[in-house]
Amino acid sequence: MSEETKGAGVAVYSTSSCPWCVKAKEYLSSLGVPFQAIDVGVDRDAAKEIVEKTRQRGVPVIRVGERYIVGFDQDAIKSALKEAALI
């Protein structure tokens, strides 16, 4: 994992053409959770990293600390954020 994406923060791996990615970012913003947006359509290393970690090629992938959530699953996102004491 790159130094930029390590740690306990939140990252949204997405593409510019993904409507669910937009919804995931809007949801995090509505909760007041800061996140790093990573466009895997541009950042090929990040795309490879996500496939290695999740064995999935779909987006969005939301990373909360070391937990990865594939797809826009509000319940899973909220649960991960609570576990990480981010909300």
Secondary structure, DSSP 8 states (H G I E B T S, - for coil): --GGG-SSSEEEEE-TT-HHHHHHHHHHHHTT---EEEETTT-HHHHHHHHHHHS---S-EEEETTEEEES--HHHHHHHHHHTT--
